[in-house]
Amino acid sequence: PIADIHRRLGANYSNLYGLHQVSCSRITTMPNITFRLATRSFVLRPSEYILRFDSLCFSGFASGDFRNDEGQVTWILGDVFLRPWYSIHDME
């Protein structure tokens, strides 16, 4: 799934930061990415999921082999998702 997103973004793996690099000039033409959780859609704009370091731009999406106890692939929606869609936790 993340590889598909990177392919659609034209992102290439970079050893520099261990992230997938994209052309900064393409940010305005990149698609919104929508995550659907239960019945709600959460849209991320390119300005939210592309990370800029000086004159270089990288996808904020990263992959890993995360599996639950049943062996199913799971996702972690990290800082790229949480920045525009903050969460509130009730510790009780």
Secondary structure as a PSIPRED ss2 file (coil, helix, strand):
# PSIPRED VFORMAT (PSIPRED V4.0)

   1 P C   1.000  0.000  0.000
   2 I H   0.000  1.000  0.000
   3 A H   0.000  1.000  0.000
   4 D H   0.000  1.000  0.000
   5 I H   0.000  1.000  0.000
   6 H H   0.000  1.000  0.000
   7 R H   0.000  1.000  0.000
   8 R H   0.000  1.000  0.000
   9 L H   0.000  1.000  0.000
  10 G C   1.000  0.000  0.000
  11 A C   1.000  0.000  0.000
  12 N E   0.000  0.000  1.000
  13 Y E   0.000  0.000  1.000
  14 S E   0.000  0.000  1.000
  15 N C   1.000  0.000  0.000
  16 L C   1.000  0.000  0.000
  17 Y C   1.000  0.000  0.000
  18 G C   1.000  0.000  0.000
  19 L E   0.000  0.000  1.000
  20 H E   0.000  0.000  1.000
  21 Q E   0.000  0.000  1.000
  22 V E   0.000  0.000  1.000
  23 S C   1.000  0.000  0.000
  24 C H   0.000  1.000  0.000
  25 S H   0.000  1.000  0.000
  26 R H   0.000  1.000  0.000
  27 I H   0.000  1.000  0.000
  28 T H   0.000  1.000  0.000
  29 T H   0.000  1.000  0.000
  30 M C   1.000  0.000  0.000
  31 P C   1.000  0.000  0.000
  32 N C   1.000  0.000  0.000
  33 I E   0.000  0.000  1.000
  34 T E   0.000  0.000  1.000
  35 F E   0.000  0.000  1.000
  36 R E   0.000  0.000  1.000
  37 L E   0.000  0.000  1.000
  38 A C   1.000  0.000  0.000
  39 T C   1.000  0.000  0.000
  40 R E   0.000  0.000  1.000
  41 S E   0.000  0.000  1.000
  42 F E   0.000  0.000  1.000
  43 V E   0.000  0.000  1.000
  44 L E   0.000  0.000  1.000
  45 R C   1.000  0.000  0.000
  46 P H   0.000  1.000  0.000
  47 S H   0.000  1.000  0.000
  48 E H   0.000  1.000  0.000
  49 Y H   0.000  1.000  0.000
  50 I E   0.000  0.000  1.000
  51 L E   0.000  0.000  1.000
  52 R E   0.000  0.000  1.000
  53 F E   0.000  0.000  1.000
  54 D C   1.000  0.000  0.000
  55 S C   1.000  0.000  0.000
  56 L E   0.000  0.000  1.000
  57 C E   0.000  0.000  1.000
  58 F E   0.000  0.000  1.000
  59 S E   0.000  0.000  1.000
  60 G C   1.000  0.000  0.000
  61 F C   1.000  0.000  0.000
  62 A C   1.000  0.000  0.000
  63 S C   1.000  0.000  0.000
  64 G C   1.000  0.000  0.000
  65 D C   1.000  0.000  0.000
  66 F C   1.000  0.000  0.000
  67 R E   0.000  0.000  1.000
  68 N C   1.000  0.000  0.000
  69 D C   1.000  0.000  0.000
  70 E C   1.000  0.000  0.000
  71 G C   1.000  0.000  0.000
  72 Q C   1.000  0.000  0.000
  73 V E   0.000  0.000  1.000
  74 T C   1.000  0.000  0.000
  75 W C   1.000  0.000  0.000
  76 I C   1.000  0.000  0.000
  77 L C   1.000  0.000  0.000
  78 G C   1.000  0.000  0.000
  79 D H   0.000  1.000  0.000
  80 V H   0.000  1.000  0.000
  81 F H   0.000  1.000  0.000
  82 L H   0.000  1.000  0.000
  83 R C   1.000  0.000  0.000
  84 P C   1.000  0.000  0.000
  85 W C   1.000  0.000  0.000
  86 Y C   1.000  0.000  0.000
  87 S C   1.000  0.000  0.000
  88 I C   1.000  0.000  0.000
  89 H C   1.000  0.000  0.000
  90 D C   1.000  0.000  0.000
  91 M C   1.000  0.000  0.000
  92 E C   1.000  0.000  0.000
